[in-house]
Amino acid sequence: MKKLWLLRHAKSDWDTGAADFDRPLKKRGRKSADRLGAWLAERGECPERILCSPAARAVATLERLVAAAGWSPENVIRDRRLYGADIEDFRAVLSDHAGNAEHVMVVGHNPGLEDLLRDLVPALTTPDDGKLLPTAALASLTIKTDWHALEANCAQLDWLQRVRELNH
């Protein structure tokens, strides 16, 4: 069984005037990425490969999370298709880059990331706030197939961690 982590970037700063692709993280987003990384370090889990959108807010989220978790950034692949990705884009990127890794993290954006989660695990209940993956949320899935054969309903949700639900 393979593990797939889906990480939505942390809270970005809309007030900078930067283009969407170049939008940086807000202070809250930087803190969230740090907290999530520290939480992952406590759990002792680390993906073998990380596939990341090249958008500034996704890269910054990942860089902070990797530093806080104490991981090596060597296994990170940035793929432009993950910016604005739909389900087929995510499948293609995983097929192209996951290789023989058993544990892969994808860092991306909504609505595509949530669409992928709902496609892989269709029986999910939407939380009261209307979002499965708010900013800086991380979902862990067990995948029942190879990366190149991902299809609807081929995964099980192991856990979904929202930063605001971590102990302060």
N, C-alpha and C positions, 0 to 999 in steps of 0.2 A: 504494500500500500504506500502511496506517495502522499506527502503533505504539501499543501498549497496555502500560503499566507497571502491574503489580500489586504494591503494597507492603503488607506486613503491618506493623502497628504494632510499635514497639519494646517491650522487656520492661517490663511494668507491675508495680506494687507491690501485692501482695495483702495486705500487713500493715497497711495504713492504716485498715481498717474501712470504707472508702468503698464505696458501692454500685458494682456492676459498671460502669455507665455513667460513673461519676465517678472511676474508679480512675486515679491518676497514674502517671507513669513512674518506675521505679526509677533509681538513679544509673547503673547499667549500661545501661538503656534510653536515657537521655539521651546518654550517650557514644556509643552505637551509632548513634543518629539523626545526631549530629554527624559521625561518621566516614563514614557513608554519604553524607551531603550533601557532604562534602569530596571523596569519591571521584567523585561525579557532577560536581562542579565541575571536577575534573581532566579528565574525559571531555568536558566542554563540551556536555553534552546537557541539554535543558530541555523539559519538556512544555508544550504550549500551554494546556492546561486540566487542572486537578486536581480530582477529585471525592473528597470526604473524609467518612468517618463523623464525626458530631458527638461521639462518645464522647471523653472527656478524653484517653485515652492515644493515640488516633489523631490528634487535633488537636495534641497536644504533640509527637508524633513528626514530624508534617508541619511545624510551626512551626520546630523545631530544624533539620530537614533543609533547609528553604527558606533559613534564615539561613546555614547552613554552605555551601550551594551557591551563594549569592549571587543567588538568584532573586527575582523580585517576587511577593508573595503575592496579587496582584490577580486572578489567574485561578482562584482556589479557590472551589469550590462545596461547601457542606456539605449533605448530604442524609440525613435520618433513616433512610431505607430501607437505607443502607449499614451500619447497626448491626444485627447479626444477620441480614444479607442471605443469601439463597440465590441460586442461579444466575439465576432469573427476576428477582429484585430487581436484581441487578447489570445484567442486560440492560436492564431498564426505566430504570434510572438513566443508563446510557450512552446509550440512545436519547433520553431526555429532555434531557440536558445536554451531550453531547459535541459536538453541532452539526456544524459543518464543520471542526473541529479535526482535524489529521492525527496528532497525538501527544497522548495522554491518559494521565494517571496516576490510578489508583484506590487510595485508602488505606482499608484495611478490616481485617477480622478473620477468623480461622479459626473454624469449618471452612469457611465459605462461600467465602472467597477461594481456598482450595486446591481446593474443588469446582469453582469456575469455571475455574481453571487446567487441571484434569484434563478438564473438558468441552471447552474450546477446543482443547487439545492432548492428546488421549487416550493417546498412546503414550509417556507419561513413565514413567521408572523411579523408584521411591521410594528415596530414600537410606537408608543403614543406620540412621539415627536415626528413621526412620519419618515424617518431615515434609518435604514439598517446600518449604513456606514457614514456617520457624521465625521467631521474632520478628525484626523488622528485616531481613527478606529481601525482595529486589526481583527480580521476573521481568520480562523484556522480551519482548514478543510482536510478531510481524508479523501483522496482521489482513488477511485476503483479501476482506473485504466491508465494507459501510457499518455504522455503529454501530447503526442500527435493524434490521439484518438478521443480527445475531450468531447463530450456531448452532453445534452441536457440530462439532468438527474443522475450524473455519474459521481456525485460527491456527497459527503455527509459533513454537516457543520459540527466541529468539535467544540469550539468556543468562539465568542465574539467579545473582544475587550474594547471598551470605550475609555478613553483617558479620564474623562470626568468621573468614572466609576472606580478609579484606582484610589486607594487610601492616600491621603495627603501626608 
